[in-house]
Amino acid sequence: MVDEDLSLNNVLSSIANAGILIKNQSNFATYYDDYGWYGFDSFDITSMYMLKSANSTLLSFTGTVVNVTTMPIYLQEGWSWISYLPQTSSDLNDALISIGDFGTLIKNQYGFATYYSDFGWYGLDVMEPGFGYMLEVNGSTVLIYDR
């Protein structure tokens, strides 16, 4: 989802002061009572984030569905923390078809898959909306989800 205001204080407002720390691959922010989030300012919808909270909570945010065919995710050699932008689940091989043989490994908090050039992805079967993934590639490439 995308919105005009992707600031941390706006997007994370539904969890109130349950938030402690949020990070992506290169930045982090900490929540302070009576101030809000301090650190990086806003979300990049192509990035995966990890959130530490003080207790179980439900994050709720309303925005506009992203046109995934016009939202490239630029990948550098090595690991990238990426978001899965489509609104429906997809077979891993279909979801990552645009990176071809650049793929090496992909993982989320529940599983992983390895890429074999003569076979495709083996392990984790599906990419799902609302999940972030750590993706390793063996060269610079661009990921474009086709649906």
N, CA, C and O atoms as a GROMACS GRO file, in nm:
protein
  588
    1MET      N    1   0.084  -0.117   0.000
    1MET     CA    2   0.000   0.000   0.000
    1MET      C    3   0.089   0.124   0.000
    1MET      O    4   0.197   0.125   0.058
    2VAL      N    5   0.040   0.225  -0.065
    2VAL     CA    6   0.111   0.351  -0.070
    2VAL      C    7   0.015   0.462  -0.029
    2VAL      O    8  -0.106   0.450  -0.047
    3ASP      N    9   0.069   0.568   0.025
    3ASP     CA   10  -0.009   0.680   0.074
    3ASP      C   11   0.077   0.804   0.056
    3ASP      O   12   0.199   0.794   0.042
    4GLU      N   13   0.014   0.922   0.056
    4GLU     CA   14   0.091   1.046   0.043
    4GLU      C   15   0.185   1.064   0.162
    4GLU      O   16   0.293   1.121   0.147
    5ASP      N   17   0.144   1.017   0.280
    5ASP     CA   18   0.224   1.033   0.400
    5ASP      C   19   0.273   0.897   0.450
    5ASP      O   20   0.202   0.827   0.522
    6LEU      N   21   0.395   0.861   0.411
    6LEU     CA   22   0.454   0.734   0.454
    6LEU      C   23   0.551   0.754   0.571
    6LEU      O   24   0.642   0.674   0.591
    7SER      N   25   0.531   0.862   0.648
    7SER     CA   26   0.615   0.884   0.764
    7SER      C   27   0.590   0.774   0.867
    7SER      O   28   0.481   0.717   0.873
    8LEU      N   29   0.691   0.745   0.946
    8LEU     CA   30   0.677   0.642   1.048
    8LEU      C   31   0.563   0.672   1.144
    8LEU      O   32   0.485   0.583   1.178
    9ASN      N   33   0.552   0.798   1.188
    9ASN     CA   34   0.447   0.833   1.284
    9ASN      C   35   0.308   0.814   1.225
    9ASN      O   36   0.216   0.781   1.299
   10ASN      N   37   0.291   0.833   1.095
   10ASN     CA   38   0.161   0.812   1.032
   10ASN      C   39   0.134   0.663   1.011
   10ASN      O   40   0.029   0.614   1.053
   11VAL      N   41   0.224   0.593   0.948
   11VAL     CA   42   0.202   0.452   0.914
   11VAL      C   43   0.190   0.366   1.040
   11VAL      O   44   0.112   0.270   1.042
   12LEU      N   45   0.265   0.397   1.142
   12LEU     CA   46   0.266   0.316   1.264
   12LEU      C   47   0.174   0.371   1.374
   12LEU      O   48   0.182   0.327   1.489
   13SER      N   49   0.089   0.464   1.340
   13SER     CA   50   0.002   0.526   1.441
   13SER      C   51  -0.093   0.425   1.507
   13SER      O   52  -0.130   0.444   1.623
   14SER      N   53  -0.132   0.319   1.437
   14SER     CA   54  -0.226   0.222   1.493
   14SER      C   55  -0.166   0.137   1.605
   14SER      O   56  -0.240   0.075   1.681
   15ILE      N   57  -0.033   0.132   1.615
   15ILE     CA   58   0.026   0.053   1.723
   15ILE      C   59   0.062   0.140   1.843
   15ILE      O   60   0.118   0.092   1.942
   16ALA      N   61   0.029   0.269   1.834
   16ALA     CA   62   0.050   0.365   1.943
   16ALA      C   63   0.190   0.351   1.999
   16ALA      O   64   0.287   0.351   1.923
   17ASN      N   65   0.204   0.341   2.130
   17ASN     CA   66   0.337   0.336   2.190
   17ASN      C   67   0.386   0.193   2.215
   17ASN      O   68   0.476   0.172   2.296
   18ALA      N   69   0.327   0.095   2.146
   18ALA     CA   70   0.374  -0.044   2.158
   18ALA      C   71   0.506  -0.064   2.084
   18ALA      O   72   0.580  -0.158   2.112
   19GLY      N   73   0.536   0.024   1.989
   19GLY     CA   74   0.659   0.011   1.912
   19GLY      C   75   0.782   0.045   1.994
   19GLY      O   76   0.779   0.135   2.078
   20ILE      N   77   0.888  -0.028   1.970
   20ILE     CA   78   1.015  -0.002   2.037
   20ILE      C   79   1.121   0.036   1.934
   20ILE      O   80   1.189   0.138   1.948
   21LEU      N   81   1.135  -0.048   1.830
   21LEU     CA   82   1.240  -0.028   1.731
   21LEU      C   83   1.192  -0.080   1.597
   21LEU      O   84   1.123  -0.182   1.591
   22ILE      N   85   1.229  -0.011   1.490
   22ILE     CA   86   1.201  -0.059   1.355
   22ILE      C   87   1.328  -0.041   1.273
   22ILE      O   88   1.399   0.059   1.288
   23LYS      N   89   1.357  -0.139   1.186
   23LYS     CA   90   1.477  -0.130   1.104
   23LYS      C   91   1.453  -0.192   0.968
   23LYS      O   92   1.370  -0.281   0.951
   24ASN      N   93   1.528  -0.142   0.871
   24ASN     CA   94   1.538  -0.209   0.743
   24ASN      C   95   1.685  -0.241   0.723
   24ASN      O   96   1.762  -0.241   0.819
   25GLN      N   97   1.725  -0.268   0.601
   25GLN     CA   98   1.862  -0.313   0.577
   25GLN      C   99   1.967  -0.207   0.613
   25GLN      O  100   2.079  -0.242   0.649
   26SER      N  101   1.931  -0.080   0.603
   26SER     CA  102   2.032   0.024   0.622
   26SER      C  103   1.999   0.131   0.726
   26SER      O  104   2.084   0.214   0.758
   27ASN      N  105   1.877   0.130   0.781
   27ASN     CA  106   1.838   0.235   0.875
   27ASN      C  107   1.758   0.177   0.990
   27ASN      O  108   1.710   0.064   0.984
   28PHE      N  109   1.745   0.258   1.097
   28PHE     CA  110   1.659   0.217   1.207
   28PHE      C  111   1.597   0.341   1.270
   28PHE      O  112   1.644   0.453   1.249
   29ALA      N  113   1.493   0.319   1.347
   29ALA     CA  114   1.430   0.426   1.424
   29ALA      C  115   1.381   0.367   1.556
   29ALA      O  116   1.347   0.249   1.565
   30THR      N  117   1.380   0.452   1.659
   30THR     CA  118   1.338   0.414   1.793
   30THR      C  119   1.217   0.497   1.832
   30THR      O  120   1.207   0.614   1.796
   31TYR      N  121   1.123   0.435   1.906
   31TYR     CA  122   1.004   0.507   1.951
   31TYR      C  123   1.028   0.567   2.089
   31TYR      O  124   1.077   0.500   2.180
   32TYR      N  125   0.994   0.696   2.104
   32TYR     CA  126   1.005   0.766   2.232
   32TYR      C  127   0.868   0.819   2.271
   32TYR      O  128   0.802   0.886   2.192
   33ASP      N  129   0.826   0.790   2.395
   33ASP     CA  130   0.700   0.845   2.447
   33ASP      C  131   0.706   0.997   2.438
   33ASP      O  132   0.812   1.057   2.455
   34ASP      N  133   0.593   1.057   2.410
   34ASP     CA  134   0.578   1.204   2.400
   34ASP      C  135   0.654   1.264   2.282
   34ASP      O  136   0.656   1.386   2.268
   35TYR      N  137   0.714   1.182   2.198
   35TYR     CA  138   0.782   1.234   2.078
   35TYR      C  139   0.738   1.158   1.953
   35TYR      O  140   0.700   1.218   1.852
   36GLY      N  141   0.745   1.028   1.959
   36GLY     CA  142   0.716   0.944   1.844
   36GLY      C  143   0.843   0.877   1.796
   36GLY      O  144   0.934   0.852   1.875
   37TRP      N  145   0.849   0.849   1.670
   37TRP     CA  146   0.962   0.776   1.612
   37TRP      C  147   1.076   0.871   1.578
   37TRP      O  148   1.053   0.980   1.524
   38TYR      N  149   1.197   0.831   1.611
   38TYR     CA  150   1.316   0.910   1.581
   38TYR      C  151   1.418   0.818   1.515
   38TYR      O  152   1.452   0.712   1.566
   39GLY      N  153   1.466   0.862   1.402
   39GLY     CA  154   1.563   0.787   1.323
   39GLY      C  155   1.533   0.817   1.177
   39GLY      O  156   1.527   0.934   1.139
   40PHE      N  157   1.514   0.716   1.096
   40PHE     CA  158   1.475   0.744   0.958
   40PHE      C  159   1.332   0.795   0.957
   40PHE      O  160   1.254   0.766   1.048
   41ASP      N  161   1.296   0.871   0.854
   41ASP     CA  162   1.170   0.945   0.855
   41ASP      C  163   1.051   0.873   0.794
   41ASP      O  164   0.940   0.882   0.846
   42SER      N  165   1.074   0.801   0.683
   42SER     CA  166   0.959   0.746   0.613
   42SER      C  167   0.991   0.610   0.551
   42SER      O  168   1.107   0.572   0.534
   43PHE      N  169   0.885   0.538   0.520
   43PHE     CA  170   0.896   0.405   0.462
   43PHE      C  171   0.927   0.411   0.314
   43PHE      O  172   0.879   0.499   0.242
   44ASP      N  173   1.008   0.315   0.269
   44ASP     CA  174   1.030   0.287   0.128
   44ASP      C  175   0.949   0.160   0.102
   44ASP      O  176   0.981   0.055   0.158
   45ILE      N  177   0.846   0.167   0.019
   45ILE     CA  178   0.755   0.053   0.003
   45ILE      C  179   0.821  -0.068  -0.061
   45ILE      O  180   0.763  -0.177  -0.059
   46THR      N  181   0.940  -0.052  -0.118
   46THR     CA  182   1.009  -0.166  -0.178
   46THR      C  183   1.097  -0.240  -0.079
   46THR      O  184   1.156  -0.343  -0.114
   47SER      N  185   1.108  -0.190   0.043
   47SER     CA  186   1.197  -0.248   0.143
   47SER      C  187   1.121  -0.331   0.246
   47SER      O  188   1.004  -0.304   0.274
   48MET      N  189   1.187  -0.431   0.301
   48MET     CA  190   1.136  -0.509   0.413
   48MET      C  191   1.178  -0.439   0.542
   48MET      O  192   1.286  -0.380   0.550
   49TYR      N  193   1.092  -0.447   0.642
   49TYR     CA  194   1.120  -0.389   0.773
   49TYR      C  195   1.098  -0.493   0.882
   49TYR      O  196   1.013  -0.581   0.868
   50MET      N  197   1.174  -0.481   0.990
   50MET     CA  198   1.152  -0.562   1.109
   50MET      C  199   1.114  -0.466   1.221
   50MET      O  200   1.178  -0.363   1.241
   51LEU      N  201   1.008  -0.503   1.294
   51LEU     CA  202   0.956  -0.419   1.401
   51LEU      C  203   0.961  -0.495   1.533
   51LEU      O  204   0.915  -0.608   1.542
   52LYS      N  205   1.017  -0.433   1.634
   52LYS     CA  206   1.015  -0.489   1.769
   52LYS      C  207   0.911  -0.411   1.848
   52LYS      O  208   0.914  -0.288   1.853
   53SER      N  209   0.818  -0.484   1.911
   53SER     CA  210   0.714  -0.416   1.989
   53SER      C  211   0.716  -0.466   2.133
   53SER      O  212   0.768  -0.574   2.162
   54ALA      N  213   0.660  -0.386   2.221
   54ALA     CA  214   0.657  -0.419   2.363
   54ALA      C  215   0.559  -0.531   2.394
   54ALA      O  216   0.574  -0.601   2.494
   55ASN      N  217   0.460  -0.548   2.308
   55ASN     CA  218   0.359  -0.652   2.328
   55ASN      C  219   0.294  -0.685   2.194
   55ASN      O  220   0.320  -0.619   2.094
   56SER      N  221   0.209  -0.786   2.194
   56SER     CA  222   0.136  -0.821   2.072
   56SER      C  223   0.045  -0.705   2.034
   56SER      O  224  -0.023  -0.649   2.120
   57THR      N  225   0.045  -0.670   1.908
   57THR     CA  226  -0.035  -0.558   1.862
   57THR      C  227  -0.070  -0.580   1.716
   57THR      O  228  -0.005  -0.658   1.647
   58LEU      N  229  -0.171  -0.511   1.668
   58LEU     CA  230  -0.214  -0.521   1.530
   58LEU      C  231  -0.182  -0.392   1.458
   58LEU      O  232  -0.229  -0.285   1.497
   59LEU      N  233  -0.104  -0.401   1.353
   59LEU     CA  234  -0.072  -0.286   1.270
   59LEU      C  235  -0.178  -0.273   1.163
   59LEU      O  236  -0.204  -0.369   1.090
   60SER      N  237  -0.239  -0.158   1.152
   60SER     CA  238  -0.343  -0.133   1.054
   60SER      C  239  -0.309  -0.006   0.978
   60SER      O  240  -0.280   0.098   1.038
   61PHE      N  241  -0.312  -0.014   0.845
   61PHE     CA  242  -0.280   0.102   0.762
   61PHE      C  243  -0.361   0.094   0.634
   61PHE      O  244  -0.371  -0.013   0.573
   62THR      N  245  -0.418   0.204   0.592
   62THR     CA  246  -0.496   0.208   0.470
   62THR      C  247  -0.426   0.298   0.370
   62THR      O  248  -0.382   0.408   0.403
   63GLY      N  249  -0.416   0.250   0.247
   63GLY     CA  250  -0.354   0.328   0.141
   63GLY      C  251  -0.405   0.282   0.007
   63GLY      O  252  -0.508   0.214  -0.001
   64THR      N  253  -0.336   0.317  -0.097
   64THR     CA  254  -0.371   0.281  -0.234
   64THR      C  255  -0.285   0.163  -0.278
   64THR      O  256  -0.166   0.157  -0.248
   65VAL      N  257  -0.346   0.069  -0.349
   65VAL     CA  258  -0.273  -0.047  -0.401
   65VAL      C  259  -0.167   0.000  -0.499
   65VAL      O  260  -0.192   0.086  -0.583
   66VAL      N  261  -0.049  -0.058  -0.488
   66VAL     CA  262   0.064  -0.024  -0.574
   66VAL      C  263   0.048  -0.091  -0.710
   66VAL      O  264   0.009  -0.207  -0.717
   67ASN      N  265   0.078  -0.018  -0.817
   67ASN     CA  266   0.084  -0.078  -0.950
   67ASN      C  267   0.221  -0.145  -0.959
   67ASN      O  268   0.321  -0.080  -0.988
   68VAL      N  269   0.224  -0.274  -0.934
   68VAL     CA  270   0.352  -0.345  -0.921
   68VAL      C  271   0.432  -0.350  -1.050
   68VAL      O  272   0.555  -0.364  -1.046
   69THR      N  273   0.367  -0.339  -1.164
   69THR     CA  274   0.441  -0.345  -1.290
   69THR      C  275   0.520  -0.217  -1.317
   69THR      O  276   0.607  -0.215  -1.404
   70THR      N  277   0.491  -0.112  -1.242
   70THR     CA  278   0.565   0.014  -1.260
   70THR      C  279   0.647   0.050  -1.135
   70THR      O  280   0.687   0.164  -1.118
   71MET      N  281   0.670  -0.048  -1.049
   71MET     CA  282   0.744  -0.024  -0.925
   71MET      C  283   0.865  -0.119  -0.919
   71MET      O  284   0.859  -0.222  -0.852
   72PRO      N  285   0.974  -0.083  -0.988
   72PRO     CA  286   1.091  -0.170  -0.987
   72PRO      C  287   1.160  -0.171  -0.850
   72PRO      O  288   1.159  -0.071  -0.778
   73ILE      N  289   1.221  -0.284  -0.817
   73ILE     CA  290   1.304  -0.296  -0.697
   73ILE      C  291   1.446  -0.322  -0.747
   73ILE      O  292   1.474  -0.428  -0.804
   74TYR      N  293   1.534  -0.226  -0.726
   74TYR     CA  294   1.671  -0.236  -0.773
   74TYR      C  295   1.754  -0.317  -0.674
   74TYR      O  296   1.759  -0.286  -0.555
   75LEU      N  297   1.819  -0.419  -0.724
   75LEU     CA  298   1.896  -0.511  -0.641
   75LEU      C  299   2.044  -0.500  -0.675
   75LEU      O  300   2.082  -0.499  -0.793
   76GLN      N  301   2.127  -0.491  -0.572
   76GLN     CA  302   2.272  -0.494  -0.589
   76GLN      C  303   2.321  -0.633  -0.553
   76GLN      O  304   2.252  -0.707  -0.483
   77GLU      N  305   2.437  -0.670  -0.600
   77GLU     CA  306   2.492  -0.801  -0.566
   77GLU      C  307   2.497  -0.818  -0.414
   77GLU      O  308   2.535  -0.726  -0.341
   78GLY      N  309   2.458  -0.935  -0.368
   78GLY     CA  310   2.453  -0.963  -0.225
   78GLY      C  311   2.308  -0.964  -0.178
   78GLY      O  312   2.216  -0.996  -0.254
   79TRP      N  313   2.289  -0.929  -0.050
   79TRP     CA  314   2.156  -0.937   0.010
   79TRP      C  315   2.080  -0.807  -0.004
   79TRP      O  316   2.136  -0.698   0.010
   80SER      N  317   1.951  -0.818  -0.030
   80SER     CA  318   1.858  -0.705  -0.031
   80SER      C  319   1.737  -0.743   0.052
   80SER      O  320   1.687  -0.855   0.042
   81TRP      N  321   1.689  -0.651   0.133
   81TRP     CA  322   1.566  -0.671   0.210
   81TRP      C  323   1.454  -0.613   0.126
   81TRP      O  324   1.447  -0.491   0.108
   82ILE      N  325   1.365  -0.698   0.076
   82ILE     CA  326   1.262  -0.653  -0.017
   82ILE      C  327   1.122  -0.678   0.038
   82ILE      O  328   1.101  -0.765   0.123
   83SER      N  329   1.028  -0.601  -0.012
   83SER     CA  330   0.888  -0.626   0.021
   83SER      C  331   0.825  -0.702  -0.095
   83SER      O  332   0.873  -0.699  -0.208
   84TYR      N  333   0.718  -0.770  -0.064
   84TYR     CA  334   0.639  -0.835  -0.169
   84TYR      C  335   0.520  -0.744  -0.194
   84TYR      O  336   0.431  -0.733  -0.110
   85LEU      N  337   0.517  -0.677  -0.309
   85LEU     CA  338   0.419  -0.572  -0.337
   85LEU      C  339   0.283  -0.619  -0.387
   85LEU      O  340   0.184  -0.551  -0.359
   86PRO      N  341   0.271  -0.731  -0.460
   86PRO     CA  342   0.138  -0.772  -0.508
   86PRO      C  343   0.040  -0.800  -0.394
   86PRO      O  344   0.081  -0.826  -0.281
   87GLN      N  345  -0.088  -0.793  -0.426
   87GLN     CA  346  -0.193  -0.813  -0.327
   87GLN      C  347  -0.241  -0.957  -0.319
   87GLN      O  348  -0.328  -0.990  -0.238
   88THR      N  349  -0.185  -1.045  -0.403
   88THR     CA  350  -0.219  -1.186  -0.400
   88THR      C  351  -0.091  -1.270  -0.392
   88THR      O  352   0.015  -1.227  -0.438
   89SER      N  353  -0.102  -1.386  -0.333
   89SER     CA  354   0.012  -1.477  -0.324
   89SER      C  355   0.054  -1.523  -0.463
   89SER      O  356  -0.027  -1.525  -0.556
   90SER      N  357   0.180  -1.560  -0.475
   90SER     CA  358   0.231  -1.607  -0.604
   90SER      C  359   0.336  -1.715  -0.582
   90SER      O  360   0.412  -1.711  -0.486
   91ASP      N  361   0.338  -1.812  -0.672
   91ASP     CA  362   0.443  -1.913  -0.675
   91ASP      C  363   0.577  -1.840  -0.682
   91ASP      O  364   0.592  -1.744  -0.758
   92LEU      N  365   0.674  -1.885  -0.606
   92LEU     CA  366   0.804  -1.820  -0.599
   92LEU      C  367   0.870  -1.805  -0.736
   92LEU      O  368   0.926  -1.700  -0.766
   93ASN      N  369   0.864  -1.909  -0.818
   93ASN     CA  370   0.925  -1.902  -0.952
   93ASN      C  371   0.859  -1.795  -1.038
   93ASN      O  372   0.927  -1.725  -1.113
   94ASP      N  373   0.727  -1.781  -1.028
   94ASP     CA  374   0.656  -1.677  -1.104
   94ASP      C  375   0.687  -1.538  -1.050
   94ASP      O  376   0.710  -1.444  -1.127
   95ALA      N  377   0.688  -1.524  -0.917
   95ALA     CA  378   0.711  -1.394  -0.855
   95ALA      C  379   0.849  -1.338  -0.888
   95ALA      O  380   0.864  -1.217  -0.906
   96LEU      N  381   0.949  -1.425  -0.896
   96LEU     CA  382   1.088  -1.380  -0.916
   96LEU      C  383   1.138  -1.403  -1.058
   96LEU      O  384   1.259  -1.401  -1.081
   97ILE      N  385   1.049  -1.424  -1.153
   97ILE     CA  386   1.091  -1.454  -1.291
   97ILE      C  387   1.175  -1.342  -1.352
   97ILE      O  388   1.261  -1.369  -1.436
   98SER      N  389   1.151  -1.217  -1.313
   98SER     CA  390   1.223  -1.105  -1.375
   98SER      C  391   1.371  -1.101  -1.339
   98SER      O  392   1.448  -1.034  -1.408
   99ILE      N  393   1.414  -1.171  -1.233
   99ILE     CA  394   1.558  -1.168  -1.199
   99ILE      C  395   1.634  -1.286  -1.259
   99ILE      O  396   1.756  -1.291  -1.249
  100GLY      N  397   1.563  -1.380  -1.320
  100GLY     CA  398   1.628  -1.492  -1.388
  100GLY      C  399   1.731  -1.563  -1.303
  100GLY      O  400   1.707  -1.595  -1.187
  101ASP      N  401   1.848  -1.587  -1.363
  101ASP     CA  402   1.955  -1.662  -1.296
  101ASP      C  403   2.036  -1.578  -1.196
  101ASP      O  404   2.135  -1.626  -1.141
  102PHE      N  405   1.993  -1.452  -1.171
  102PHE     CA  406   2.062  -1.370  -1.071
  102PHE      C  407   2.031  -1.416  -0.929
  102PHE      O  408   2.106  -1.387  -0.836
  103GLY      N  409   1.920  -1.488  -0.912
  103GLY     CA  410   1.880  -1.532  -0.778
  103GLY      C  411   1.973  -1.637  -0.721
  103GLY      O  412   2.025  -1.721  -0.794
  104THR      N  413   1.995  -1.631  -0.590
  104THR     CA  414   2.076  -1.730  -0.520
  104THR      C  415   1.996  -1.792  -0.404
  104THR      O  416   1.972  -1.912  -0.402
  105LEU      N  417   1.954  -1.707  -0.308
  105LEU     CA  418   1.877  -1.750  -0.193
  105LEU      C  419   1.768  -1.648  -0.161
  105LEU      O  420   1.783  -1.529  -0.189
  106ILE      N  421   1.660  -1.696  -0.104
  106ILE     CA  422   1.556  -1.608  -0.052
  106ILE      C  423   1.506  -1.667   0.079
  106ILE      O  424   1.494  -1.789   0.092
  107LYS      N  425   1.477  -1.580   0.176
  107LYS     CA  426   1.425  -1.629   0.303
  107LYS      C  427   1.331  -1.526   0.364
  107LYS      O  428   1.343  -1.406   0.340
  108ASN      N  429   1.238  -1.578   0.444
  108ASN     CA  430   1.157  -1.494   0.530
  108ASN      C  431   1.165  -1.554   0.670
  108ASN      O  432   1.251  -1.639   0.694
  109GLN      N  433   1.080  -1.514   0.761
  109GLN     CA  434   1.092  -1.565   0.897
  109GLN      C  435   1.046  -1.709   0.912
  109GLN      O  436   1.062  -1.767   1.019
  110TYR      N  437   0.989  -1.767   0.806
  110TYR     CA  438   0.936  -1.903   0.815
  110TYR      C  439   1.007  -2.006   0.729
  110TYR      O  440   0.991  -2.126   0.752
  111GLY      N  441   1.085  -1.964   0.632
  111GLY     CA  442   1.149  -2.061   0.545
  111GLY      C  443   1.247  -1.996   0.449
  111GLY      O  444   1.271  -1.876   0.455
  112PHE      N  445   1.302  -2.077   0.360
  112PHE     CA  446   1.398  -2.027   0.262
  112PHE      C  447   1.390  -2.111   0.136
  112PHE      O  448   1.331  -2.219   0.136
  113ALA      N  449   1.450  -2.061   0.029
  113ALA     CA  450   1.461  -2.135  -0.096
  113ALA      C  451   1.595  -2.103  -0.160
  113ALA      O  452   1.652  -1.995  -0.142
  114THR      N  453   1.645  -2.200  -0.235
  114THR     CA  454   1.769  -2.186  -0.310
  114THR      C  455   1.735  -2.190  -0.458
  114THR      O  456   1.645  -2.263  -0.500
  115TYR      N  457   1.808  -2.111  -0.539
  115TYR     CA  458   1.784  -2.110  -0.683
  115TYR      C  459   1.883  -2.203  -0.753
  115TYR      O  460   2.003  -2.197  -0.730
  116TYR      N  461   1.828  -2.290  -0.840
  116TYR     CA  462   1.908  -2.379  -0.924
  116TYR      C  463   1.878  -2.344  -1.069
  116TYR      O  464   1.762  -2.344  -1.109
  117SER      N  465   1.982  -2.314  -1.148
  117SER     CA  466   1.961  -2.262  -1.284
  117SER      C  467   1.884  -2.358  -1.375
  117SER      O  468   1.812  -2.311  -1.463
  118ASP      N  469   1.896  -2.485  -1.357
  118ASP     CA  470   1.824  -2.580  -1.443
  118ASP      C  471   1.688  -2.620  -1.388
  118ASP      O  472   1.614  -2.695  -1.452
  119PHE      N  473   1.656  -2.570  -1.269
  119PHE     CA  474   1.532  -2.612  -1.203
  119PHE      C  475   1.443  -2.495  -1.162
  119PHE      O  476   1.322  -2.499  -1.182
  120GLY      N  477   1.502  -2.393  -1.105
  120GLY     CA  478   1.427  -2.281  -1.049
  120GLY      C  479   1.445  -2.278  -0.898
  120GLY      O  480   1.544  -2.330  -0.846
  121TRP      N  481   1.350  -2.219  -0.830
  121TRP     CA  482   1.357  -2.206  -0.685
  121TRP      C  483   1.310  -2.334  -0.618
  121TRP      O  484   1.209  -2.392  -0.658
  122TYR      N  485   1.384  -2.377  -0.517
  122TYR     CA  486   1.347  -2.497  -0.443
  122TYR      C  487   1.350  -2.467  -0.293
  122TYR      O  488   1.450  -2.417  -0.240
  123GLY      N  489   1.242  -2.497  -0.227
  123GLY     CA  490   1.228  -2.474  -0.084
  123GLY      C  491   1.099  -2.399  -0.059
  123GLY      O  492   0.990  -2.453  -0.081
  124LEU      N  493   1.109  -2.278  -0.014
  124LEU     CA  494   0.993  -2.191   0.004
  124LEU      C  495   0.914  -2.187  -0.126
  124LEU      O  496   0.971  -2.162  -0.232
  125ASP      N  497   0.783  -2.211  -0.120
  125ASP     CA  498   0.704  -2.223  -0.242
  125ASP      C  499   0.637  -2.094  -0.290
  125ASP      O  500   0.624  -2.072  -0.410
  126VAL      N  501   0.596  -2.010  -0.194
  126VAL     CA  502   0.507  -1.900  -0.226
  126VAL      C  503   0.555  -1.770  -0.163
  126VAL      O  504   0.608  -1.770  -0.052
  127MET      N  505   0.536  -1.658  -0.235
  127MET     CA  506   0.553  -1.526  -0.176
  127MET      C  507   0.414  -1.474  -0.143
  127MET      O  508   0.320  -1.492  -0.221
  128GLU      N  509   0.401  -1.409  -0.027
  128GLU     CA  510   0.271  -1.368   0.022
  128GLU      C  511   0.265  -1.219   0.055
  128GLU      O  512   0.364  -1.162   0.101
  129PRO      N  513   0.149  -1.157   0.029
  129PRO     CA  514   0.132  -1.015   0.063
  129PRO      C  515   0.154  -0.992   0.213
  129PRO      O  516   0.117  -1.076   0.296
  130GLY      N  517   0.213  -0.879   0.245
  130GLY     CA  518   0.236  -0.845   0.385
  130GLY      C  519   0.364  -0.900   0.442
  130GLY      O  520   0.397  -0.873   0.558
  131PHE      N  521   0.438  -0.978   0.364
  131PHE     CA  522   0.563  -1.036   0.412
  131PHE      C  523   0.682  -0.964   0.350
  131PHE      O  524   0.674  -0.912   0.239
  132GLY      N  525   0.791  -0.962   0.425
  132GLY     CA  526   0.916  -0.913   0.374
  132GLY      C  527   1.009  -1.031   0.351
  132GLY      O  528   0.992  -1.137   0.411
  133TYR      N  529   1.105  -1.013   0.264
  133TYR     CA  530   1.196  -1.121   0.228
  133TYR      C  531   1.339  -1.068   0.219
  133TYR      O  532   1.361  -0.953   0.183
  134MET      N  533   1.433  -1.154   0.253
  134MET     CA  534   1.574  -1.125   0.230
  134MET      C  535   1.614  -1.205   0.107
  134MET      O  536   1.601  -1.327   0.104
  135LEU      N  537   1.661  -1.135   0.005
  135LEU     CA  538   1.692  -1.196  -0.124
  135LEU      C  539   1.839  -1.173  -0.155
  135LEU      O  540   1.888  -1.060  -0.152
  136GLU      N  541   1.909  -1.282  -0.186
  136GLU     CA  542   2.049  -1.272  -0.226
  136GLU      C  543   2.058  -1.294  -0.376
  136GLU      O  544   2.004  -1.390  -0.430
  137VAL      N  545   2.129  -1.203  -0.445
  137VAL     CA  546   2.150  -1.215  -0.589
  137VAL      C  547   2.300  -1.210  -0.618
  137VAL      O  548   2.378  -1.156  -0.539
  138ASN      N  549   2.339  -1.266  -0.732
  138ASN     CA  550   2.480  -1.274  -0.767
  138ASN      C  551   2.525  -1.165  -0.864
  138ASN      O  552   2.629  -1.180  -0.929
  139GLY      N  553   2.450  -1.057  -0.875
  139GLY     CA  554   2.485  -0.943  -0.958
  139GLY      C  555   2.374  -0.840  -0.952
  139GLY      O  556   2.266  -0.870  -0.903
  140SER      N  557   2.399  -0.721  -1.002
  140SER     CA  558   2.298  -0.617  -1.002
  140SER      C  559   2.188  -0.652  -1.102
  140SER      O  560   2.215  -0.693  -1.215
  141THR      N  561   2.063  -0.634  -1.060
  141THR     CA  562   1.949  -0.665  -1.145
  141THR      C  563   1.827  -0.588  -1.094
  141THR      O  564   1.835  -0.517  -0.993
  142VAL      N  565   1.716  -0.602  -1.162
  142VAL     CA  566   1.593  -0.533  -1.124
  142VAL      C  567   1.482  -0.635  -1.110
  142VAL      O  568   1.459  -0.717  -1.200
  143LEU      N  569   1.412  -0.629  -0.998
  143LEU     CA  570   1.296  -0.715  -0.974
  143LEU      C  571   1.171  -0.635  -1.006
  143LEU      O  572   1.150  -0.526  -0.953
  144ILE      N  573   1.088  -0.691  -1.094
  144ILE     CA  574   0.957  -0.632  -1.124
  144ILE      C  575   0.854  -0.743  -1.113
  144ILE      O  576   0.857  -0.841  -1.187
  145TYR      N  577   0.763  -0.726  -1.019
  145TYR     CA  578   0.653  -0.822  -1.006
  145TYR      C  579   0.557  -0.798  -1.122
  145TYR      O  580   0.526  -0.683  -1.155
  146ASP      N  581   0.509  -0.904  -1.184
  146ASP     CA  582   0.427  -0.886  -1.305
  146ASP      C  583   0.278  -0.890  -1.279
  146ASP      O  584   0.200  -0.894  -1.374
  147ARG      N  585   0.234  -0.890  -1.151
  147ARG     CA  586   0.091  -0.883  -1.125
  147ARG      C  587   0.061  -0.812  -0.997
  147ARG      O  588  -0.055  -0.797  -0.960
   0.00000   0.00000   0.00000
